[in-house]
Amino acid sequence: MTLRTVRFLHTSDWQIGMTRHFLAGEAQARFSAARVDVIGRLGRVAKDQDCDFIVVAGDVFESNQLTAQTVRRALEALRHVPVPVYLLPGNHDPLDAMSVYTSEVFRTEAPDHVHVLDRPGVHEIAPGVEIVAAPWHGKHPGRDLVAEALAELPDGPAPEGTVRVVVGHGAVDQLDPDRRSSASIATAPLVAALEEGRIHYVALGDRHSRTQVADAAIHYSGAPEATSFRESRPGDVLVVEVEPKVAEAESPARVTPHHVGTWSFTDVQREVASAADLDALDSFLSGLPDKDRTIVRYALRGTLTVAQHARLETLLERHRDTLAALYAWSRHHDVAVVSDQEEWSELGLGGFLGTAVEEIRSLAESAAAQQVPAGDDESWRPFVPGRDDDEESARDALALLYRLTRGGAA
């Protein structure tokens, strides 16, 4: 008998409707729109790669409390996907009493080729193709939902010519070794089922980084658009080719990633202690691609003069206008400012301004004198409320005064 090869697209964690506190105004709007726009790119990959269908392994939506407009925009994007799409409810969008999947908007306007995997167990989606689904019906299931779905399968290999794809959501025990969550997905039974030929691929969601787990046929696809700085290899989808397992075959699945993401999160950690360091920072930020879709968190360390610090603030302000977001990683950001009397003498300040500068300089120096040693963490001193607030305020006030007296230039 000729075994049928099945090709499909594995994705997850779209989290449509997601917001981020560090994004404001039109940047937030663009970030939200990107989570819908990526659906079109997924559809094009599915078409170009001759995929039979798409599985979304959980967290299609950020929550069940979304506006009708957000849901409609997602459904409109799905309407143009050229293959069937199977959506698994996850921990962000479980099938609870308020589920987005049972809302009137979704029920009445979802395209016919979009299907919700709303019950655990086997779904025959085409002759010889089965999805073994493990949907979430609440945010805290307290048990291994994938193991429960797997237990519904009969013993022994899948019927000849049948491809079985498990679709689940959550953390696997290999990545949660302390088993802190009773809902962790056990990998050993999945590996055993793959070796036996009961199943042929495990499509997982929840982890936003593309990750292979335990076996070549167990994967997290990762989020198709990046969502945080902690992620590794986000922005991908997986094209999976599966055929029923045959004797001596190493794996029934061949997995190929395709990059579809357009947003990025970038950490910048640098020493700044000279004009050359500021030049290098300016050059780095200038060279970032796709600035309107790039979020930068910076942690700078060093000592600058008031003039140099004023220049730093100016260049950060300039790049903040072009980047999607640019902000300090406060826990790891530590720039001290030394006030050089010569800098202020050159400005020839007197009267009220001269007095103000002297008072602020005294406050900054007093606060800096109370700093504690960095300790054993090699990099960063601890944040101390009050003292650090005074130091930062005085530092910023000096920089602002310097810029203002220079006519805004630095």
Secondary structure, DSSP 8 states (H G I E B T S, - for coil): -----EEEEEE----BT---TT--HHHHHHHHHHHHHHHHHHHHHHHHTT-SEEEE-S-SBS-S---HHHHHHHHHHHHT-SS-EEE---SSS-SSTT-GGGSHHHHHHS-TTEEE--SSEEEEEETTEEEEE---SSS---S-HHHHHHHTS-SSS--TT-EEEEEEES-BGGGSTT---TT-B-HHHHHHHHHHTS-SEEEEES-SS-EE-SSTTEEE---SS---TT-SS-SEEEEEEE----TT-S-SEEEEEEE----EEEEEEEE--SHHHHHHHHHHHHT-SSGGGEEEEEEEEEEEEHHHHHHHHHHHHHHHTTSSEEEE-GGG-EEEEE--HHHHHHHT--HHHHHHHHHHHHHHHHHHHT----TTSSS-----TTHHHHHHHHHHHHHHHHHHHTTT--
